[in-house]
Amino acid sequence: MSFLRDLKIAVRSLARVPALWITVALTLALGIGANAAIFSVVRAVLLSPLANRDEARLLYLRQSAPGIKEENSTFSVPEIDDLNKNLATVSEMGSISAIPFTVVGLGTPREVPAGVVDGHYFEVMGLRPVLGRLLTPADDGPNAPGAIVLTYRFWRNSLKADPAVLGKNVRLESGDGARMATIVGVLEPSVPYPVETEMIGNVVTSPHHLSATMVTGRTHRMTEVFARLAPGSTLDQARAELRTRYAGIVAAHPDVYKTEDHFRIDVTRMHDQINSRANTVLWVLFAASALLFAIACSNVANLVLARTVRREPELAVRSALGASTAVLRRSLLAESLVLCGSGVAAALLLAWPMVQIIGRYAARFSVRAQEIQLDFSLVGFGVALSLVAAIFLAYIPRLPASSGSLAGSLTSTRSTSSSSNRRLRLFAVLQITASFLLLTGAAVLVRTLYTLEQTRPPFDTSHVLAINLPVMNFGRSPAQVRDFYQEVRRRVSALPGVLNVATGFSVPWRDERGLSINFTFAATGAARPHGIEDWRSRFRVVSSNYFGTLGVPVIEGRDFRDSDKEGAERVVIISQALAKELFPNGDALNRELHWTDPVIQFIGLSPEPRRIIGVVADIDDENIIPAPAMTIYQPTDQEGWYGRLLVRTQGDPYALVPAISRTIHEISAEEPVELPSTLEGIRAEALTSDKLNAIVFGGFAAVALLISVVGVAGVLAFSVSGRTREFGIRLALGAQPRDIMSDVLLQGLTIAGIGLVAGVLFGAAGTRGIAVYVADIHMPGVLSFCVSAIVILTAALVASAIPAARAARVNAVEALRSE
């Protein structure tokens, strides 16, 4: 009951200083709300278990070849068969291949990201259906009927969770043909890793997966592999056994696994692999929020300590009248709990939208963050933080001794002011240090974003419209598919406002699957430095007028023509960077090159020689900051490879989308016309992650700086109030007001300067410590440090201005009289 009375007294006491109460509550709300929101995201993404049964036994296999810059390569069917023979530490393996399907039969035809799996996949992954059944080994084999399972998200969002979808027959279009399939089930909510999928089919749904090239081609790698630990086995044992098995495969096929390519295999837990990209980002963000919490608590400690020092005569009287130290500390704790309780209530209101914002940010790095919701653990975490803050605030102030005379106690309060002032300054320095660290990190991100924004690609982005136009094979021969795209180009070109039209297989910055394709090749007469056996280049398939549509000049030779088609001379165009690398003397035209990559036999490319007919300016369609593009372009009409439409317009590209869609549907009513966007819009989407980085960390830094400014101003205000007599004496002895103002300003800049030095030291040490565990961590540049320092010093100057002006206005007579 006595503590409840203390709480009531605390409420009445704080009600007399509403400005302090509101300031403390809002400051704590920012610190606690940010931490609670980050904790909610970290818990959902990194700490909570997966839906997969016995996830600790679920493994992800990957191979790599650093020699050819393959950091995370998929597997071929022969490799999987060789790996999965009589393993002791692995009970079962399952595989999935990413492939887009154009679905006909579920409303408007549309292209969906999909996967093709073997019959063991769902058992290995430990997943269950919410409707119907999943695929089993009975669904394997070329004679099995086509069957597909819908992901829960696709079923809920696109089909409105319609249970009648079970048993429905649909047509699945892919680049190699069309197949009919039946919807047999809906998968439980789970993480779609490693590829985003909306439906999953058995092998027979993909004609390519039934081909001999897929089944027998050792270098035809397009399949992800998962495995389950056998009972009693450990991850290290499985890794050792699989590496031994893999070493035997490499030794048995030296023609495929060349020594200089450094092929190797690794095995990780599925949970760790899913979180690999988000792990560092979220923990860094959590550290930033912890810094913000420390700044908030430090600032509140300043305010509470200043208030307590002003109350020292009151506390001294209570102590002299018999109040014990425990009673006084309890009353301070009650006041702190009221302040922190108000802060946590405001924090939870603030955390609600912050979870959504940070969740969208985290979704850029982990599929687990796509649908994060606020959970009750956030409330508990917020309350725990508030209790920590309350106890901290209650035990920061120094209390008068319970023994001794009243006069002695009152006299001692003067001596405590200097020690309190030292603590206030220490807290202010800590705030500046933390703010500097956050500001420096934000400055690096903003500078990176600015560089990306200011780096313009060497082609038009504002007036070029990109549209996905997936291949539809049903009822069409390869010649008819080619005729369809030629007719689309011809009729869209005739629309008013259209300047150029081209087709291709990929769109800059958007089609990760198409843009990642690269092959080895040999060129007649090309230089071979450092003993290079074959060159490697990006592979792009484009139609005639592609470079004119983008506004990229052909530097030498000619562009592709409509006559460069199947049956004609095989020709290619190469990028300027590749031409300089291959032929330094500038004689690239009419040279011959041919593909040597073993994978070309599985994807319909001919190894016949191809004549170089042109050299085009570099187009780096993968990176926002262009790099030398080693690229070979091949005409679409010689060996296929369609799916994308590029339209250069005179006016607003989006205004032509309805007319373009209508024109295409007049040619083929079932053809999906999807994702219309200018290249500028696609580029902006590619920059979203960098923008979010700058916004999120910049927001943390701005809030930290704001709190620090208030903290420095509070310290100086307290210092000025304590030095009123000193200022009065100095003014009475002839000091000028500007001297007093300079003194206070210098005090504020000194606090900021010490904080900056501490920030540089902590930042350097922290960067080196993190670099031990995280690759590619570097010290921020001099510019980032300088900008952050200038911002901090300017903020400190602004924070010092009001207390300095107040000090300069001290009336000497009144100051001396008050003493």
N, C-alpha and C positions, 0 to 999 in steps of 0.2 A: 504493500500500500504506500510506503514511503517513497518508493521509486516512481509510482504513478503520480504522486503529488509533485515530485521533481519534474515530471514530464509536463504537468499542467503549468507549473511555474515557468518552465522553459518556453512554453507556447506564449504565455503572457509577456514574458521578457522579450522574446523575438518579435512579437507583434508591435512593440514600441520602436523597432528598427526594421521596418519592412524592406528598405533598400538592401540592407545586409542579407536578410532572409532570401529575397528574390535573387540577388546576385549569387549567393552560395548555391541555391537550388538549381539555377540554370547552369552554373559552372559544373556542378556534379552531374547534372543531367547529360551534358555533352560528354564528359568522361565516362560515366557509367553506361550511357546509352550506346556509345560507339563500341565499348568492350562487349556489352551484352549482345549486340547485333553481330559482331565478328565471331564471338563464341558460338552463336547459333549456327552460323555458316560453317565454321570450322568443325563443329560437332557433326553437322549433317553430311559434310563432304569427306572429312578425313577420319572421323572417329566412329561414326555409326556403322554397324555391320551391313553387309550387302544382303539382298534378298536371296542370294544363292545359298543353297543348303551346304553346310560344312565348308564355308568359304575359306577357312584356313588351309584346306587341302587342295584348293583350286589354284592351278598354276598357269602361267602364261609363258609360252616359248617364243623366242625370236632369234633370228640369226642376223649377222652383220658382216660386212666386208669393208673395213675402213679404206682398203687400197683403192676401191672404186666408189668411195663415199656413200656406201649403203649402210646407214646407221641402224635401221630397223626394218629388215627385209622380211617379206612373207616367205612361205615355203611352197615347193612344188609337190605334186602327188607322189612321185617316186621318193622324194626326200622324206615325206611323212610315213610312207610305207616302210622305209628302211629304219627310221627312228622307232617305230612302234612295233618292234619284233621282240617278244619275250623279255620285256622290261620287268625288273624285279621291284623297282621303287615306284613305278607308275601303274596304276590299275587300269586306266582307260584314257584314250585320247579322243578329242573331238575337233572338228575343223569347220571354219566358215569362210566363204569368199564373198567379198563385196561386189555387187553388181547392180546397176540401176535397171529397174523394170518399168516399162510403160504399161500401166494397168488399164484394161478396157473391160467394163462390166460392173464398175463401182461408181456410177455417176459419170461425170465428165472425165474422159481419158486424161491421165496425168502421169508424169514420171515420178517414181518414188525410189528412195534409197532402199535397197534390199540386200539380202544375204542368201547364199546357197550353202546348205549344211549337209553333213553326213548324218546317218541315223543315230550316232552316238553323241552328237553335240549337246542336246538338251539334258541328257543324263549326266554327262561330264560337268556341265554348267550348274547342275543342281537346281533347275527351274521347274515350275509347275504351271499348268494351264488354269485360267479362271473360267474358261469356256471351252468345251470340246476336248481335244487331245493335242499332244505335241508329236513331233516326228520321231520315229523309232527306226531301228535297223530294217524293219519290214518295208520302209519307204525308200530304201536304197535300191540301186540297180537300174539299168536302162529300160526295163519293162514295167517298172512301177508306175502307177498313175500319178500325175502331177498333184502335189499337195502343198499348201502354204499355211503358215501360222501368222496371224496378225499380231503386232506388238500392241500392248495395252494402250499406249498413248495414241497410236493411229486409230485404233478401234473407238476410243472415247472421243477424240477430237474431230476426226474426219467422218466417222460413221455413227456418231451420237450414241455409242454403246448399244447398237442395235443387235439383239441376240439372234434375229432372223438371218444375219449374215452367214451363220454357220451352214455349210453345205452348198453355198453359192459357187457357181462356176465362173471363172474370170479368164481373160486372155492376157498373157504376159509377153510383152514385146521386149526383146533385147537386140543387141547389134548383130547377133548370129541367127536370128529367127524368132518365131513365135511359138508358144506352147499354151495349152489349156491346163488349168489347175483348179482344184477345189479347196475352198477354205475349210480347214479341219479343226481349227482351234484359235484361241486367243491367249497370248502369253501373259503371265502375271506381271505387274509393274517391276521392272528391273533395269539395270544399267545397260544401255546398248553399246557395249564396248567389244572390240576396238573401233567399230564402224557404226555410224548412225544408221539404223534400219527402221523401216516401217512395216515390212513383212519379210518373212523368212521361208524359203522354199526348199524342197528336196532337190537333189542333183538333176533330176530329169526335167525340171522347169527351165534349165539353162542348156540350150543345145551345145554351147561351147564346152560345158563341163562334161559332156558325153563324148567329145571328140577324142580321137587317138592322141592328138597333140597334147591335150590336157592330161590325159592319163599316163602317157609315157614320157612326156617332156620334162627332163630333170631341171632344166633352166627356166621352165615356164612357171614362175613363182607368183601366185596371186591368192594364197590361202593362209589364213591365220590359224594357229594351233593352240589348243588348250589341253590341259591334262589334269588328272586327279591323282594325288599322292596315294600310294597303297597304304593300307593300315600298318602302323608301326614304322613307316619310313619318314625321314626328315627332308626338308628342302635341300640341305647340303648333300645328302646322299643322292637325291634325284638329280641334282645339278651335276654331280660327279659322274653318275652313270650315263646321263645324256651327253655330256661332253666327251666321254670315252667313246660312246657309240658314234657321235658326230665325227670325231677324229678318224675313226675307221672308214666312214663314208667319204671323207675328204681324201684320205689316202687311196681309196679304191677308184677315185675318179679325178686324177690330176688334170685332165683336160678341161674339166668343168670348174674345179676349185683351184685356181692358179695360186702359187705360193705368194706372189706379190700382192694378191687381193686380200690376203689375211682373213679368210672366212673363219667365223667362230659362232658359237651358240651360247645363249644365256637363258636362265630360267628364273623367273620371279613369281612371287605370289600375285594373284589377280588383284587383290585389294591394293597392294603397293603399286602395281603398274597403273591402275586407274588413277591413283592420286599423284603420280609422278610429276605431272606438270603443275598441278594446283598446290602441291605440298609446300614448295618454297614460297610461292606468291602469298598464300594465305597465312603462313607463319610470319612472314615479313609484315603483312598487314596487321596481324595480331600484335606483333611487337610495336608497330606504330600506334595502335590503339592503347597499348599498355603505357607507352610514353605519354600519350594524351591524358590518360588517367592519372599518371604521376604528376603531370603539369597541373591538372585540375585540382588534385588533392593538395599540391603545394600551394596553389593560389588560395584555396579555401583555408589552408593552414595559416597563410599570411593574414587573411581577413579575421579569422577567429583569434589568432594570437594578438593581433592589434586590438581587437575588442577586449580580450582578456587583460591586456596590459592596462587599458583604460579602466578596467573594473578592479584592478589590484587593491585600491583603497577599500572597496566594498568587501573583497575577499579577505583582506587583512582584518577588517572589523569583525567579520563572521568568525574568522579563526581566533581572534582575541576573545570573542564571546563564547568560545568553547567548541566550535565546529571542528571536527577532526579532518585530517587530510582526505580520508576515505569519503567523508560526506561531501566535501568540496569537489573532489574528483567525480563523485557520482552525479552531482548537479551539472558539472561540465559535460559528462557523458550523456545525460538526459538532453541537454541542449544540442549536442552533436547528433544524437539520434533523430531529433526533430528536424534538424537541417538536412541530414542525409536521407531521412525518410521522404521528405519533400523532394529531394533530388532524385531518388530512385523512382518515385511515382512519375515525375516528369520524364525520366530516362526511358521508362517502358513505353510511354507514348511516343517518344522520339525514335525508339528502337524499331518500332513496327515498320515505318517506311524505310528505315535504313537497311533492314534485313532484305527487303525487296531489291533495293538498289545494289547492295553488295552481292546479293544472290545472282543478279543479272551479270555483274562484273565477274564473279567466280565461274559462271557458266562458260566464259570464254576459255577456261582452263580445265574444266572438268564437267562431264556430262551429268555428274551427280548433283550439280547445283542448278539444274534446269527448273525444278519446281520446289524450291525450298519454301517451307512455311514456318511461321513463328511457332516455337514449341514452348512448353511450360518450363523446360530447363532454363530458358532465358530469364524467367522471373526469378528463379532461385539463384541464378548467377548474379543478377542485378542486386538482389537482397544481400548476398554474401559480400559483394564489393562495397555496398553501402555500410555494412557492419564493420568491415576493415577500415573504411574511411572514418567512421564515427569513433572507433577506438583510437585511431591515429590522432584525430583532432582533439580528443579528450585528454590525451596524455602528453601532447606537445607543450601546453603552457606550464610554466613553473608556478607552483603554489607557495604562499607564505608559510612559514613554519607555524605549527600549531601551538608552540610554546613561546613565551616572551611577551613583553608588554605591547600594548596597543601602539604606543608611540614608536617603539622599535620596529614594529611591523610596518607602520606607515612610513617610517624613514627608509626601511629596506626596499620599499617599492621603487624609490628613485634609482637605486643601484641595479634593479632588475631591468630597467628600461634599456640600458646599453646591451645587456645580454640578449634581451628580446629582439632588439634591433639587429644584432648580429645574426640571430636565427632567421629573421625576416629576410635579410640580405642573402643568406645561404639558400633559402627557398627560391628567391628571385633568380639567383644564379642558376640553380637547377632548372628552373623553367626556361631560361634563355638557352641553356645547353640543349635541352630536349627539343625546343623549338628550332634551334639551328640545325640539329640532325634531321628533323622532318623537312625543314625548308630546303636543305641541301639535296635530299633525295627527290623532293618534288621538283627542284630546279633542274636536276638531271633529266627527269622524265619530260618536263616541259620543253627543255632544249631539244631532246630527241624528237618530240612531236613537232616542234617548229621546223627542224631539219627535214622531217618527212613531208610536212605540209608544203614547204618551200621548194622541195625537189620535184620538178615537173617531168613527166615522161616525155620522150621525144616523139609523141604522136598525139593526135586530137582525142580528147576525152569527153568534151562537153557536147559534141554534136554527133557522136557515134553511139547508136543504140544496139545493145546486145540482147538477143532473144534465144532461149533454149528451144530447139526444134528437134526433139529426139527422133531417131530412126524408127520407122514403122515398116516391118517386113511382111506382115501378114498379107498373102495374096499378091506379093510383088517379087519380081526377080531383081537381082542386083542392078540390071540395066534400068529397070523401072524406078528403083530407088534413086539412081543418079538422075534420071529424067525429072523426077519430082523436085529435087533441089534446084535443078537448072530452071525449071518452070517457075519456082518460087522466086528465084533471082530475077528472072525476066519480068514477071508481073509486078513484083514489088518495086523494081527499078522504074516502072512506068508511072508510079504514083506521084502526084504533085508534091513537091518539096523534098523528094528523095534524090540525092546526088550520086551515091555509090552503094552497091550491095555486094556482099561477099559471104561465103560460107566457110566453115572450118570445123575442127574437132574440139576446140577449146576456146575459152574467153579469158583475156588477161585478168589475173588476180582472183578469179572465181573458181575455175575448174581445177581443183587440186589434183584430181586423178589424172586428167589429161596433161596438165602442165608438168607433172613429175616424170613423164616419159623421156628416157634418154637411151641411146644405143651406141654401141661401138661401131666404127667404120674404118675403112682404109681408103686412102686417096692416092692416085697415081702421081708420082713426082713430088709429093709433099715432104717437107723436112720432118725428121724424126729425132728431136733432141732427147737426151737422157735415155736413149734406148727404148722409147715408147714403141710397143708392138702395134697397137691400134689406138686410134683417137676415140674420144667419146663426146657426143654432142646432144643437145636437146633435139627432140623430134617434134616437128609441127606439120600438120596437114592443112593446107589452105587452098582456096579457089583462086581463080584469076581475079584481079582487081582488089585483092585483100589489102595489099600495101597502099593502094590508092584510097581505099575506104578509111584506113587509119591515118592517112596523110604522111606516110613514111616513104622517102624517096628510094628508088632503085638506083644505086650509085654506078654500077656497071652492068652491061648486058641488058636483058629485058625481063619483063614480068611474065607470069604464067598466062597462057591463052586458053580459050575454050578448046582448042585443037590438041592441047596436052592431055590426052585421055587414054583410056585402055586401048592397047594396040599400037599407040604412037611411041616415038622414042622416049625412053624414060629420062626425065630431067629433074633437076633440083635447083634451088636458089639457096645460097649460104649467107650468113651474116658477115658484116665487115670485120668483126673481131676474129671470127674463124678464118676468114680469107687471109688476114694478116698473119695468123698463127701458122696456117698451112703453107701459104705461098708468100713469103716476105717480099719477094720481088714484084708482086702485084700482077702475076699472070695466072689468076685463078680461073678465068673464063675458059670454057671448053675442056677443062680438065675432067677426069672421071673419078668418081668415088663409088663405093659399094658397101652395103651393110654387112658387117661381119659378126654382129651380135647373134649368138645362138637362139635367142628368143624369137627372132623374126620369123622362123619357120612355123611358129605357133599362132601368129597373128596375121598371116596372109601377106607378108611383105616379101618381095622378090629380092634375091641376092644379086640380081643382074646389075651391071655397071650403069651409072646414071651420070649424064653430062651436066656440068655446072653451067647454067645459062645466065645467071645473074648474081650480083652481090648487092645486098640491101643493108641499109643502116641498121645498127643494133636495136633490137626490141627486147628489153628485159621485161617479159610479161609475168614474171613470178614475184619480183621484188619491187617495193615502192621506191627504194633508192637504186637506180639502175646500175648494174655491173656489166662488164663486157659479156655479151651474149654469144655463146658458142652454139649456134643454132643452124639446123638444116631444115629447109622447107620443101615439102613435097606436094604436088597438085592433087586435090581431092579426087578428081575424075580418073586418075590412073589406077588407084587401088582402094578406093572408097574412103571411109573415115569422115562421116558427116555428123551433124547434130547441133550445130550452132549457126546463127544468122547474125551478121553485122550490117547495120544500115547507117550510112552517113546522110544526115539531113541538112537542109538549109536553115530551118527554123527550130522550133522546140521539138526535140525528138519524141517526147511523150505524147504530144498532140497527134502523132501519126500511128500510135499503137493500135487504136481501134480499126483504122483502115488496113493496116498490115495484117492484123488478126483476121479480119473479114476476107481479105484476099487469099490468105493461106487456107482458110476453111472452105473457100470456093473450090480450091484444088483438091483438098482432102478434108472431109468433115470431121474425121476422127483425130486429126493431127493435133497434139497438144502444142499450144503456143504459150510458153511459160517464162516467168522471171524477166520481163522486159525492164531493162535498166540501162542508163547511159554508163559509159566506162568511167565517167567521173563519179557516178553514184556507187559503182562497184569499188572504185579506189577508196572512196570515203568509208565504205563498209570494211575494207581491209585495214583501214586505220583505226577502226573502232576500239580495238584492244589498247592501242597506244593512247587514244583519247581518254579511255576509262582509267588507265593507269595514272595519267596526269591529273584527271579530275578527282579521283579518289584520294590519292596521296596529297594533291594540292589542297583538297578540302581539309584533310587532317592537319596539314601545315598551317593553313589559314586560321583554323579554330585554335590551334596551339599558340599561334602568334597573338591572336586576340586575347586569350587568357593571360599570356605572358605580359602583354601591355598593361592589362588591368593590375597584374601582380606588381610590376615595377612601379606603376603609379601609386599603388597602395603603400609600398615600402617607403617611397619618397614622401608621401603625405604623412605617414607616421613619423618619419625622421624629421620632417619640417615641424610637426606639432611638438616634438620633443626638444627641438633646438630653438624654439621661439625666443627664449631668454637670451641665448647666445647671439641670435640675429639682432635682437634689440640692443645689446651691448655694442656689437660691431657697428650698427648704424649710428648709435649715440657717439661712438668714437670717430665717426667720419667716413665709414665705409659707404660706398655707393650701392643703390639697389641692384645695379647690373652685376656688381661683384657677388652679391648674395645669389642672384639668379644663376650666374656662371658656376658658382660652387655647387648648387643643387643639380644643375645640368651635368656637370662633370661627375657627380656622384652616380647619376643614372647611367651615363656612358661607361663609367668604371664597372658597374655591375654587368652591363651588356658585354664589355670587353672580356671580363673574366669568364663569363658564360661562353663566349665565342671560342676562347682558347681551350676551355674544357671540351667544348663540342668538337673541335678539330682533333684533339687527342683521343677522345672516346670514339669518334668516327673512324679514325685511322686504325685504332686497335680493333674495333668491331668489324671493319671490313676485312682485315687480315684474318680474324677469327672465323668469320663466315666463309671466307675463301677456302678454308680447309675442308669444308663440307659441301660447298656449292660452287660449281664451276662458273667461269665467266663473270666473276665479281671483281670490279675494278674501283679504284679510288675515283671519286668525282673530280672533274677537271678544275683548273684554277678559276675559270669563269663561274662555275656553279658555286664555289666557295665565296668568291667575291660578291656575286649577286646576293647570296644568302646573308653575308656579313653586312652588306649595305642595307638590306631590308631590316635586319635586326637592329642595327645602329639607328636607322631612321625611326623605327618603331619606339626604341628606347628614348630617343630625343623627344618624340611626340608625347610619350608617357610621362616624361620629366617636365614638360612645359608647364602644365597646370600647377603642380606643387612648387615649381621654381617661381612662377609668377606670384603665387601666394606668399612665398618666402620674401620676395622682393617688396611686397606691400605691407610687411610687418611694421606696425607703429611702435617705435622705440619706447615712447613714454608708457603706452599701454602694456607693452611686454614687460617692462621693468616693474610697473605698478602691480601686475598680476603675481609677481613673485613676492 
